[in-house]
Each structure stands twice: as C-alpha cells, then as structure tokens.
C-alpha cells in the first residue's frame, strides 16, 4: 500500500472501524431485500394510477442511511424494520384490493424471504446471511459485480436526494429512477445490459440533481464567495456542528443566536462560511478541526456540545462519547435525539459544559470559490493555446492539514507545462489553483461544468486523482467517464465504504487505476 493510501486507513484502523461487521452487513443485505420488495409494489400501484410519494421518500431516506444500521440498538433496528414492514404490508393490501376491484390478476414479488412481524434481530441476520450466500452462489461474477456497482450508485444518489430534501426541494425523476433501479433486483434474470443502462441513467439523473442542489443553495444562502475562515477559538460556551447539512447549521444558528453560546463548524461544513447568509450570524465564530472529515481528535478535544447533522451520525462507534446530538429519526447508541427541530437540549448541554477557558489563536484558512476568478480564465486560455499540455484535478476532499506525502511529492514532480486544480491537498506554485469547498459535490460539479465549457480538450488531456472514497465515489467516477474523462486514479478505499472485491472489479470495468507512487503514476499519465 502506498503512503497516500495508508494515510487514508490510519485513523479508522487504529480504532477498528474500517471493516463492517458481519451482522451489520447481513442487516444491510436484508434491508435491501425489503426495500426492493416495497419498490415492486410501488410500481405495480403506479401502473394502476396510485402514487405513494411518502413511502418513496421513506425508502430513499433508508438507502441514504443504510450504513448506520449496525450502530443502532436492537430495539431501534427492529423499529426501523417494523416501519418498512408496515409500509410493505400497506402496499400489498392496497394492490390486492385494487386488483380485486378491477378483476385483474395480482402479481407477487419473487423472493426467498417472507417478512413477518414475528421476526427478531437474529432471524433478520440469519435471512441476510442466507440472501448474501444465495446471491454469490447463483450469479455469475460479472452479474454480482455490476449489481453491486448499481447498488453503490443507488445509495450515492439517495444521499444527494436527501440533501436536496433538507433544502425543501425535490427531484421527482431521481426518486422515480431509484425505485425502478431497486425493482431490477426483483427479476429472476437481469440482463447485464439493463443493469449498465440503469446505472448510467441514474448517474445522468444525478447530474441534474446536483445542479438543482447548487441552485437551491444559492437561492437560500446566497452566491458562494472566496473568504477567509477563522480556525481560532475564543473563551466561552460552544456548540460544534459537524457533517454536511447547511439546513441544520442554519437552524442551530437561529436557535442559539439569543444565547451566549458560540457555534463552530466542523468537517464538510467549512463550506458554509462561503455563503453570505451564514456570515450574517455573529454567533458563527469559525471552523474547528483539521479538515472536511471529522476526526477522533476533533470530537475528543471540543469542550462543548456536538451536533451531528442529518445523515452524518454514522460510524461513530469509536468516536468520542459525550454531549452528542443528532436530528436523525433514529439516533445511534450514545447520541441524544433532537426532536421536532427543538435544539434546546443541545444548547442547554453546551451551557453546562466547561467550554473554552482561554481560546487559542490559529492561522485562518481560505474557503469557497468565485467562479469568475480570473485565474480560471487565464488557465483556460493557456490550456487552449497549448501552453499547458495536461490538467490534473485532485479531489474530492478538503484537508486543512499538511498535504499527504504522496501529493507533496507528486506536486514537486509535475512538469511546468502542466496545471493542477485541487479540491483537496493544496498544490504550490503558479501552475496551480486550489479550491477549498470540502465535499460539496453540487458546487464542485458546477465549477467543473463551467471549466469544461471553457476549455477544448482530448480525452487524455485531463487526469482526475480521486483522493478519497465515500458513498458517492462510484457514481462520481462513472459520471466523469460519461463526461469523457478517461484518465482516473483512485486511492485505496476502506472496506467499510466499498467491498475490496467490488472495488477491484469496478477498476477493471471502468479502467480506473490505483495510485502507486508519484513517479510511476506521473510517468504512466504523461506517456499516454
């Protein structure tokens, strides 16, 4: 494993959090079976003129949060399964009733699993293990790989749908495509061509989804700007808001503005400071932490209450335990639930903590991006006239700490006739443009769309160095391929995020290279 890859694994392996447990894996497997059965009846009823928008949203919310199944208590897990079971029963009964009224023959979903209210955690895990084995014993390797890739894309798109929902907007086509994709898994025989077409369709729908997210963010919070963000702290009681939800951050700022409680962002919410609306709040004091990914150290050293924003309270089993809160419907063990958007318990917890006694002065960071930045135009002109022969795009992730050893060396080796645009580890020199907006994919793709419209390029003139894996990685890579980018490198991914066997197959199918050493990778890229 190269130095860059080992850095990605360092923190999670030290806490035993990189590998998903067999029980959690089985629960996820059986949940997917239930959700695809629900999808079957949603579509059957849709054919009969009956819409079920609330259940569709419930399915998508579960897909976005499915990684957290192993972190709930047994009672919470059973509550989640019971909720979806009741949705399944409701759909089945309504479908049978309409079939009877119209005197048509009902169809039933084909599945080896029949859900009942008598199921326990043990029986759910048992069925999940059974489904997993059936899938891997009955399907060809190619089928398994493509279906797993489709599953990963479904989950990534579901996360973006939930991001849009938090902004009080919806993309009906994306929701509909998710349901159709889930229903594919109910077929006894699924053609490879159909799986691949559905995968690409979802990716293209996601482009529209990301554009709508970006437009909605601007409408609500103003046009993002390049700003200086304080990373210093000051004496006083404080709340740390971690994750990606701008909506939740806005709510807590409103709730705390009349209190003597300071608010700091953490993780991917660094990007919030670039929106004018958030800079109107005097109680938003700055950013606390080392980058776009919350770390054990961030949580352990913050002397106040912590809010894990929606869809972020996952994989925290090994993190600091204390004054942790979340507005999610089901809070993981050790995390208090915010109900009915009432942040009073969070603020009261912050007031009871010791807070910052002295505060600490640190160097500020630059966040945000101005799409009219003259450096973008200057680069485009030089790229089009041949001054710059190759473009490297590094991301997607923001890191306030020093660059990894891989990229530190990589940047030194890049020839002067090449240019770097980094959404991640900062690149030095005149032939580089650093954009620090975290993992705000809606903004990232908006910037990339503008960039691609400004430059003329061949397929091999641009190389993406994807420096981090997350639930959106598969959709991102397929999306870049659809945009005509052939040269893509991807770091090693935690098995908790992408199964290593699937990652290997994905790399082969989509011709994605693993990072090795800076020298070898550059030679391979520039010889092409």
Backbone torsions as a table, in degrees:
resi	resn	phi	psi	omega
1	UNK	NA	134.5	-178.4
2	UNK	-77.0	171.2	-175.6
3	UNK	-62.8	-38.9	179.9
4	UNK	-62.3	-45.7	-178.7
5	UNK	-66.1	-42.9	-177.0
6	UNK	-63.8	-30.2	177.9
7	UNK	-65.4	-38.3	178.5
8	UNK	-63.6	-32.2	-177.2
9	UNK	-86.3	-19.4	-166.9
10	UNK	-53.0	-51.7	-173.4
11	UNK	-70.5	-46.1	-175.5
12	UNK	-69.0	-34.4	179.8
13	UNK	-69.5	-34.0	-179.3
14	UNK	-66.1	-17.8	179.0
15	UNK	-115.5	10.1	177.1
16	UNK	65.1	32.1	-173.2
17	UNK	-111.6	10.6	-176.8
18	UNK	-86.7	-25.1	-175.3
19	UNK	-104.3	128.8	177.1
20	UNK	-74.2	137.4	-177.5
21	UNK	-69.9	152.1	178.6
22	UNK	-57.8	-38.5	179.7
23	UNK	-65.5	-42.6	178.6
24	UNK	-64.5	-39.6	178.8
25	UNK	-63.2	-42.1	179.6
26	UNK	-65.5	-40.3	179.0
27	UNK	-64.9	-39.4	177.1
28	UNK	-64.2	-40.9	-179.2
29	UNK	-62.4	-45.7	-177.5
30	UNK	-73.2	-29.9	175.6
31	UNK	-65.0	-39.9	177.6
32	UNK	-62.9	-35.5	176.7
33	UNK	-62.9	-44.5	-179.6
34	UNK	-65.3	-42.6	-178.1
35	UNK	-66.0	-36.4	179.7
36	UNK	-73.4	-29.5	173.4
37	UNK	-66.0	-41.6	176.7
38	UNK	-60.4	-42.8	179.4
39	UNK	-59.1	-39.2	-179.8
40	UNK	-57.6	-48.7	-175.8
41	UNK	-76.4	-29.0	173.8
42	UNK	-58.7	-45.2	-177.5
43	UNK	-72.9	-35.3	176.9
44	UNK	-63.4	-42.9	179.1
45	UNK	-69.7	-34.3	177.8
46	UNK	-61.7	-38.6	177.1
47	UNK	-62.8	-25.1	-179.5
48	UNK	-97.7	9.7	175.2
49	UNK	88.8	13.9	-178.1
50	UNK	-110.2	123.5	179.4
51	UNK	-98.3	147.5	178.7
52	UNK	-135.5	65.3	-174.5
53	UNK	-62.2	-39.3	-177.8
54	UNK	-64.7	-41.2	180.0
55	UNK	-69.7	-36.7	176.5
56	UNK	-59.8	-44.9	178.9
57	UNK	-64.1	-36.4	178.1
58	UNK	-63.9	-41.3	178.4
59	UNK	-62.9	-45.1	-177.7
60	UNK	-67.0	-38.7	177.2
61	UNK	-61.3	-41.1	179.5
62	UNK	-66.1	-40.2	178.3
63	UNK	-61.4	-39.7	-179.7
64	UNK	-67.5	-28.6	-175.0
65	UNK	-108.2	9.5	-169.9
66	UNK	-62.6	-26.3	178.7
67	UNK	-62.8	-23.7	-174.5
68	UNK	-87.4	0.0	-176.1
69	UNK	-55.3	-39.7	-177.2
70	UNK	-73.8	-5.1	-176.3
71	UNK	-101.6	-6.7	-179.9
72	UNK	-83.1	161.5	171.3
73	UNK	-69.4	164.9	178.6
74	UNK	-59.0	-41.1	-179.8
75	UNK	-64.3	-41.7	178.5
76	UNK	-63.8	-42.2	179.4
77	UNK	-61.2	-43.3	179.1
78	UNK	-66.9	-35.4	176.6
79	UNK	-62.1	-41.4	-179.9
80	UNK	-64.3	-47.7	179.6
81	UNK	-64.8	-38.4	-179.8
82	UNK	-63.6	-40.4	178.8
83	UNK	-59.2	-47.2	-178.5
84	UNK	-72.7	-31.2	176.1
85	UNK	-62.4	-43.3	179.2
86	UNK	-64.9	-35.5	175.3
87	UNK	-63.7	-42.4	179.3
88	UNK	-62.4	-45.8	-180.0
89	UNK	-62.5	-44.0	179.5
90	UNK	-57.7	-45.3	-179.5
91	UNK	-65.6	-43.9	-179.8
92	UNK	-60.9	-45.6	-177.8
93	UNK	-66.4	-40.3	179.6
94	UNK	-66.5	-39.9	178.9
95	UNK	-63.5	-45.9	179.4
96	UNK	-63.3	-39.1	-179.8
97	UNK	-62.8	-44.9	-178.8
98	UNK	-69.3	-38.5	177.0
99	UNK	-59.4	-41.7	-179.5
100	UNK	-65.9	-43.5	179.8
101	UNK	-63.8	-38.4	-177.4
102	UNK	-89.8	-2.7	-179.9
103	UNK	55.5	48.7	175.3
104	UNK	-119.9	156.9	-178.1
105	UNK	-79.6	126.9	177.7
106	UNK	-76.4	147.5	172.9
107	UNK	-107.2	148.1	178.5
108	UNK	-115.1	147.7	178.1
109	UNK	-69.9	138.3	177.8
110	UNK	-85.7	122.1	179.0
111	UNK	-161.9	145.7	176.9
112	UNK	-81.1	-6.7	-178.1
113	UNK	-110.7	124.8	173.5
114	UNK	-112.1	114.1	-176.6
115	UNK	-80.0	143.0	175.8
116	UNK	-139.2	162.2	177.8
117	UNK	-71.4	-14.4	-178.4
118	UNK	-82.2	-5.1	-178.3
119	UNK	-64.5	144.5	177.5
120	UNK	-115.5	175.7	176.6
121	UNK	-57.2	-42.6	-178.4
122	UNK	-62.5	-42.8	-178.9
123	UNK	-71.4	-34.3	176.8
124	UNK	-63.6	-44.2	178.9
125	UNK	-63.5	-43.0	179.6
126	UNK	-59.7	-46.5	179.4
127	UNK	-65.5	-37.9	178.5
128	UNK	-62.5	-42.5	177.5
129	UNK	-63.8	-40.0	-179.5
130	UNK	-64.4	-45.0	179.3
131	UNK	-61.9	-41.9	-180.0
132	UNK	-59.6	-46.3	-179.0
133	UNK	-67.1	-41.0	178.6
134	UNK	-59.8	-43.1	-178.6
135	UNK	-62.0	-41.0	-175.0
136	UNK	-84.5	-13.7	178.4
137	UNK	-95.3	-27.4	-173.7
138	UNK	-98.3	-21.0	-176.4
139	UNK	-99.4	153.9	173.6
140	UNK	-72.9	155.3	178.4
141	UNK	-53.0	-40.8	-178.6
142	UNK	-62.6	-44.1	178.8
143	UNK	-61.1	-47.1	-178.6
144	UNK	-59.0	-45.1	-176.5
145	UNK	-64.2	-47.7	-177.4
146	UNK	-67.7	-34.9	177.5
147	UNK	-69.5	-37.0	177.0
148	UNK	-66.8	-38.5	177.2
149	UNK	-63.9	-43.9	177.3
150	UNK	-60.4	-42.0	178.0
151	UNK	-59.4	-43.3	178.4
152	UNK	-62.5	-40.1	178.6
153	UNK	-67.1	-41.6	177.8
154	UNK	-56.2	-47.2	-178.6
155	UNK	-64.2	-41.0	179.5
156	UNK	-63.6	-43.6	179.0
157	UNK	-66.4	-36.4	178.2
158	UNK	-60.6	-39.3	177.4
159	UNK	-61.1	-42.9	-179.7
160	UNK	-69.4	-34.3	175.8
161	UNK	-62.7	-41.5	179.3
162	UNK	-68.1	-34.7	175.6
163	UNK	-60.8	-43.5	178.7
164	UNK	-66.9	-38.8	179.9
165	UNK	-61.3	-39.1	178.7
166	UNK	-62.7	-26.0	177.7
167	UNK	-88.1	9.9	177.0
168	UNK	65.5	39.4	176.0
169	UNK	-136.3	164.6	-178.1
170	UNK	-144.4	148.4	176.6
171	UNK	-118.9	96.6	-172.7
172	UNK	-62.1	-36.1	-179.4
173	UNK	-63.3	-42.5	179.5
174	UNK	-62.4	-43.0	178.8
175	UNK	-61.6	-44.1	-179.0
176	UNK	-64.2	-41.3	-179.9
177	UNK	-65.0	-35.5	177.3
178	UNK	-61.7	-45.9	-178.7
179	UNK	-62.7	-43.9	178.9
180	UNK	-64.1	-39.3	179.1
181	UNK	-65.0	-42.1	177.5
182	UNK	-62.2	-39.7	-177.2
183	UNK	-66.4	-23.8	176.0
184	UNK	-54.9	-35.6	-176.0
185	UNK	-69.8	-11.2	178.6
186	UNK	-84.2	-10.8	-178.0
187	UNK	-74.7	141.0	178.1
188	UNK	-65.6	-38.8	176.3
189	UNK	-129.4	124.8	-178.4
190	UNK	-115.3	120.5	179.8
191	UNK	-70.4	142.8	179.5
192	UNK	-61.0	-37.6	-179.3
193	UNK	-61.8	-41.0	-179.5
194	UNK	-66.6	-39.6	178.5
195	UNK	-62.4	-46.6	-178.6
196	UNK	-66.0	-40.5	178.7
197	UNK	-64.4	-40.5	178.9
198	UNK	-65.7	-37.5	178.8
199	UNK	-63.0	-48.7	-179.7
200	UNK	-64.7	-39.7	178.7
201	UNK	-60.0	-43.7	178.8
202	UNK	-62.6	-40.6	-179.9
203	UNK	-62.9	-43.7	179.2
204	UNK	-66.4	-39.0	176.2
205	UNK	-61.8	-36.2	-178.9
206	UNK	-67.2	-30.3	174.1
207	UNK	-57.8	-45.9	179.2
208	UNK	-64.9	-39.1	179.9
209	UNK	-61.5	-45.9	-179.8
210	UNK	-64.9	-37.6	177.2
211	UNK	-63.8	-40.8	179.1
212	UNK	-66.3	-38.8	176.3
213	UNK	-60.5	-46.8	-179.3
214	UNK	-61.5	-45.8	-180.0
215	UNK	-62.9	-39.2	-178.7
216	UNK	-70.5	-39.6	176.7
217	UNK	-59.4	-44.3	179.9
218	UNK	-64.3	-41.0	179.6
219	UNK	-62.3	-40.2	-176.7
220	UNK	-82.2	-39.7	-169.0
221	UNK	-119.5	0.3	179.1
222	UNK	94.2	167.7	-178.3
223	UNK	-75.1	125.9	-178.6
224	UNK	-59.0	146.6	179.3
225	UNK	-132.6	162.8	175.5
226	UNK	-83.3	120.6	-173.9
227	UNK	-136.8	161.6	173.7
228	UNK	-93.3	129.1	-176.6
229	UNK	-115.2	128.8	178.7
230	UNK	-71.8	136.4	171.5
231	UNK	-113.9	11.9	177.0
232	UNK	-82.8	163.7	175.6
233	UNK	-122.1	158.9	178.5
234	UNK	-130.1	156.6	-179.6
235	UNK	-57.8	139.0	177.1
236	UNK	141.6	168.1	176.7
237	UNK	-71.1	149.6	-172.7
238	UNK	-151.4	155.2	173.3
239	UNK	-121.4	136.7	175.1
240	UNK	-106.3	126.5	179.3
241	UNK	-110.9	115.7	-172.9
242	UNK	-115.6	152.2	176.2
243	UNK	117.5	-138.8	-173.8
244	UNK	-134.0	-6.3	-171.1
245	UNK	-82.3	104.2	174.8
246	UNK	-63.5	-33.9	-178.8
247	UNK	-63.1	-46.8	178.9
248	UNK	-65.0	-39.8	178.5
249	UNK	-60.7	-44.1	179.2
250	UNK	-60.6	-42.3	-178.8
251	UNK	-63.4	-42.5	-178.0
252	UNK	-72.1	-33.5	176.4
253	UNK	-63.6	-41.1	176.9
254	UNK	-63.8	-44.0	-176.3
255	UNK	-68.1	-30.5	-173.9
256	UNK	-98.7	-3.5	-171.4
257	UNK	-68.2	-23.6	178.5
258	UNK	-90.7	-1.3	-178.6
259	UNK	-105.0	161.5	176.1
260	UNK	-89.0	60.2	-178.9
261	UNK	-131.1	121.9	177.8
262	UNK	-82.5	151.7	179.4
263	UNK	-119.6	132.3	176.7
264	UNK	-122.8	141.6	174.3
265	UNK	-86.6	162.1	178.8
266	UNK	-147.4	153.7	176.6
267	UNK	64.2	-138.2	-173.1
268	UNK	-68.9	-12.0	-179.7
269	UNK	-74.5	2.2	170.5
270	UNK	-52.4	-37.6	-176.9
271	UNK	-63.1	-21.2	-179.2
272	UNK	-59.0	-32.6	-177.0
273	UNK	-64.6	-19.7	-179.0
274	UNK	-79.7	-13.6	179.5
275	UNK	-89.9	128.2	-177.5
276	UNK	-54.0	-37.4	-176.2
277	UNK	-57.8	-40.1	-176.3
278	UNK	-73.9	-27.1	179.7
279	UNK	-75.1	-6.8	175.6
280	UNK	-77.2	-15.7	-177.9
281	UNK	-88.5	114.6	179.2
282	UNK	-67.2	-20.7	-179.2
283	UNK	-83.4	-3.1	172.9
284	UNK	-86.8	104.5	-168.8
285	UNK	-93.4	-21.2	-179.5
286	UNK	156.1	-160.1	-176.9
287	UNK	-116.4	133.5	179.4
288	UNK	-116.6	122.2	178.3
289	UNK	130.4	176.7	-170.2
290	UNK	-99.7	1.8	179.7
291	UNK	164.6	-160.9	-175.2
292	UNK	-80.3	-9.3	-180.0
293	UNK	-111.2	116.1	178.7
294	UNK	-57.6	137.0	-178.3
295	UNK	-115.6	164.4	176.1
296	UNK	-57.0	-40.6	-177.2
297	UNK	-65.0	-40.1	179.3
298	UNK	-57.5	-48.8	-176.7
299	UNK	-70.6	-36.9	-175.4
300	UNK	-73.6	-27.7	-174.1
301	UNK	-101.3	-6.2	179.9
302	UNK	-80.0	122.3	-172.9
303	UNK	-91.2	35.4	-179.3
304	UNK	-143.7	-160.3	178.6
305	UNK	-87.2	151.3	-175.2
306	UNK	-125.2	129.7	175.7
307	UNK	-106.8	120.5	173.6
308	UNK	-93.1	108.3	-172.4
309	UNK	-66.8	169.3	-174.1
310	UNK	-50.0	139.0	177.6
311	UNK	64.6	16.8	179.3
312	UNK	-115.2	-11.3	-176.8
313	UNK	-81.0	59.2	-177.5
314	UNK	-125.8	151.7	173.7
315	UNK	52.9	39.9	-178.7
316	UNK	-107.7	13.4	-176.0
317	UNK	-56.6	-32.2	-175.6
318	UNK	-98.2	1.7	-177.3
319	UNK	-85.5	175.0	177.4
320	UNK	-54.6	131.5	175.8
321	UNK	-101.5	136.7	-179.3
322	UNK	172.2	-128.1	-176.4
323	UNK	-85.2	69.7	-178.4
324	UNK	-104.0	134.9	-178.8
325	UNK	-135.2	155.9	175.1
326	UNK	-150.9	144.8	174.2
327	UNK	-86.0	4.4	179.2
328	UNK	-63.4	152.7	-178.4
329	UNK	-61.7	-37.8	177.5
330	UNK	-121.1	113.8	-178.8
331	UNK	-87.1	135.4	176.8
332	UNK	-63.0	166.3	178.6
333	UNK	-56.3	134.6	177.6
334	UNK	85.0	2.5	-179.1
335	UNK	-120.8	128.0	179.9
336	UNK	-81.0	145.2	-176.6
337	UNK	-94.6	133.3	171.6
338	UNK	-86.9	120.9	-176.8
339	UNK	-109.1	141.6	175.5
340	UNK	54.9	33.9	178.4
341	UNK	57.2	28.4	178.0
342	UNK	-97.4	106.2	-176.0
343	UNK	-90.2	10.5	-179.1
344	UNK	-55.7	-46.2	179.3
345	UNK	-60.3	-37.0	178.9
346	UNK	-64.9	-46.3	-178.6
347	UNK	-66.7	-40.6	178.3
348	UNK	-64.0	-38.1	177.5
349	UNK	-64.3	-40.2	178.3
350	UNK	-63.3	-40.0	-179.4
351	UNK	-66.5	-25.7	-179.5
352	UNK	-87.2	-16.6	-180.0
353	UNK	-79.0	168.7	-176.8
354	UNK	-72.6	-25.3	-178.6
355	UNK	67.7	-171.3	177.1
356	UNK	-83.0	123.0	-178.2
357	UNK	-79.7	-38.5	-177.6
358	UNK	-122.3	-30.9	-173.7
359	UNK	83.1	164.3	-177.8
360	UNK	-145.0	137.3	-179.6
361	UNK	-92.3	126.7	178.0
362	UNK	-131.6	163.6	178.5
363	UNK	-68.6	135.5	176.8
364	UNK	-71.5	167.1	176.7
365	UNK	-124.1	158.7	176.4
366	UNK	-96.0	129.8	178.3
367	UNK	-131.7	159.9	178.7
368	UNK	85.9	177.0	-178.2
369	UNK	-157.3	139.6	175.1
370	UNK	-100.2	114.4	-176.3
371	UNK	-66.1	-12.2	175.6
372	UNK	-96.0	13.7	178.7
373	UNK	-54.0	125.0	-178.5
374	UNK	-61.8	-21.2	179.7
375	UNK	-67.6	-30.2	177.2
376	UNK	-67.1	-44.3	179.1
377	UNK	-64.8	-42.2	179.6
378	UNK	-61.9	-43.5	177.9
379	UNK	-61.6	-46.5	-177.4
380	UNK	-57.6	-42.2	179.6
381	UNK	-62.5	-45.1	-177.7
382	UNK	-71.8	-29.6	177.3
383	UNK	-71.5	-41.4	-179.1
384	UNK	-69.4	-31.9	-179.5
385	UNK	-91.1	1.9	174.7
386	UNK	92.1	0.4	177.2
387	UNK	-62.1	-43.8	173.4
388	UNK	-101.4	124.1	-176.0
389	UNK	-88.0	-25.6	-173.7
390	UNK	-148.3	144.7	177.5
391	UNK	-115.9	128.0	173.4
392	UNK	-107.1	128.1	175.2
393	UNK	-114.4	121.4	-175.0
394	UNK	-111.3	129.8	178.8
395	UNK	162.3	-170.1	5.7
396	UNK	-109.5	119.3	180.0
397	UNK	177.5	146.0	176.1
398	UNK	-110.4	134.8	-179.6
399	UNK	-134.8	119.1	-178.6
400	UNK	-83.2	-13.2	179.6
401	UNK	-79.6	179.8	179.2
402	UNK	-64.0	151.9	179.0
403	UNK	-58.8	152.4	174.6
404	UNK	-64.6	160.5	-179.0
405	UNK	-61.4	-34.5	179.7
406	UNK	-59.3	-55.0	-175.8
407	UNK	-73.1	-29.5	175.5
408	UNK	-58.6	-43.3	177.8
409	UNK	-74.8	-41.4	-178.5
410	UNK	-55.9	-46.9	-179.1
411	UNK	-63.3	-36.2	-179.9
412	UNK	-67.2	-29.3	-175.7
413	UNK	-87.2	-14.4	-176.4
414	UNK	-68.5	128.1	179.0
415	UNK	-63.1	159.1	-178.0
416	UNK	-67.6	-19.5	179.6
417	UNK	-91.1	18.6	174.7
418	UNK	-119.2	158.3	-178.1
419	UNK	-128.3	148.0	179.5
420	UNK	-120.4	128.9	166.4
421	UNK	-113.5	115.9	-174.6
422	UNK	-114.6	124.6	170.7
423	UNK	-97.6	13.8	-170.8
424	UNK	-139.6	-121.2	-177.4
425	UNK	-62.4	123.5	-175.1
426	UNK	-59.8	134.9	178.6
427	UNK	-102.6	135.6	-180.0
428	UNK	-85.6	169.5	170.6
429	UNK	94.1	171.2	-177.5
430	UNK	-75.8	-24.4	-177.9
431	UNK	-94.6	44.1	-179.7
432	UNK	-148.3	146.4	174.9
433	UNK	-131.8	116.5	-178.0
434	UNK	-100.3	129.9	-177.9
435	UNK	-124.2	110.7	-174.2
436	UNK	-103.8	86.7	177.3
437	UNK	-126.9	23.5	176.7
438	UNK	61.1	-141.1	-179.5
439	UNK	-108.1	41.0	175.2
440	UNK	-80.2	85.8	-173.4
441	UNK	-61.9	-30.9	179.0
442	UNK	-62.5	-45.1	177.2
443	UNK	-67.9	-41.9	-177.9
444	UNK	-58.2	-48.8	-178.3
445	UNK	-69.5	-29.6	174.8
446	UNK	-64.2	-42.3	177.9
447	UNK	-66.5	-43.3	-179.7
448	UNK	-64.2	-39.2	178.6
449	UNK	-61.1	-42.2	178.4
450	UNK	-65.8	-42.4	179.8
451	UNK	-60.2	-49.3	-177.3
452	UNK	-64.4	-28.2	177.8
453	UNK	-73.1	-21.5	-176.9
454	UNK	-90.3	-20.3	-173.2
455	UNK	-117.5	151.7	171.0
456	UNK	-106.3	130.9	-175.1
457	UNK	-150.5	155.9	171.5
458	UNK	-89.7	164.4	-175.4
459	UNK	-58.6	-31.1	-175.3
460	UNK	-101.2	10.8	179.1
461	UNK	-83.3	-10.5	-177.5
462	UNK	-126.3	134.5	175.5
463	UNK	-122.9	129.0	173.4
464	UNK	-96.7	129.2	174.0
465	UNK	-109.4	95.4	-178.2
466	UNK	-82.1	113.4	-167.8
467	UNK	-96.5	2.4	-179.9
468	UNK	-155.5	144.9	175.8
469	UNK	-101.3	138.7	168.0
470	UNK	-148.5	-172.4	-173.9
471	UNK	-63.1	-20.3	-178.6
472	UNK	-91.8	-4.9	-170.1
473	UNK	-57.9	-44.6	-177.7
474	UNK	-63.2	-45.8	178.6
475	UNK	-63.5	-38.4	179.2
476	UNK	-60.9	-46.5	-176.5
477	UNK	-66.7	-44.8	178.0
478	UNK	-62.3	-38.3	177.8
479	UNK	-62.2	-42.2	178.2
480	UNK	-65.4	-38.2	176.3
481	UNK	-62.6	-40.7	178.7
482	UNK	-65.1	-27.1	177.6
483	UNK	-85.0	4.5	174.6
484	UNK	91.1	16.1	178.4
485	UNK	-92.7	114.4	-177.3
486	UNK	-90.8	-34.3	-173.0
487	UNK	-93.5	102.8	-178.9
488	UNK	-131.9	131.3	175.4
489	UNK	-115.8	140.4	-178.9
490	UNK	-132.0	130.4	176.1
491	UNK	-65.8	166.4	173.2
492	UNK	-62.9	144.4	-177.8
493	UNK	-109.7	148.3	173.7
494	UNK	-62.7	136.1	176.8
495	UNK	-57.9	-21.7	178.7
496	UNK	-68.9	-25.9	-178.0
497	UNK	-92.7	-50.8	179.9
498	UNK	-135.3	127.3	177.6
499	UNK	-55.6	129.2	-176.9
500	UNK	-55.1	-38.5	179.6
501	UNK	-65.6	-39.9	178.6
502	UNK	-69.8	-38.6	178.0
503	UNK	-61.6	-41.7	179.1
504	UNK	-62.5	-45.3	179.3
505	UNK	-65.5	-40.8	180.0
506	UNK	-60.4	-43.5	178.9
507	UNK	-60.8	-39.3	-178.9
508	UNK	-71.4	-42.9	-177.8
509	UNK	-65.3	-42.2	-174.5
510	UNK	-104.6	11.0	177.3
511	UNK	52.8	53.1	177.4
512	UNK	-104.4	124.4	-175.6
513	UNK	-91.3	144.6	172.8
514	UNK	-79.4	147.5	173.5
515	UNK	-69.8	142.0	178.8
516	UNK	-119.6	-90.2	173.0
517	UNK	-125.0	152.3	-179.0
518	UNK	-53.9	-43.8	-177.5
519	UNK	-64.0	-49.3	-179.1
520	UNK	-62.8	-43.2	-177.6
521	UNK	-65.2	-43.2	179.2
522	UNK	-64.0	-41.3	178.0
523	UNK	-61.2	-42.8	-179.9
524	UNK	-64.4	-41.8	-177.6
525	UNK	-68.8	-49.3	-171.9
526	UNK	-79.1	-13.1	174.7
527	UNK	-83.2	-20.3	-175.0
528	UNK	-65.4	NA	NA
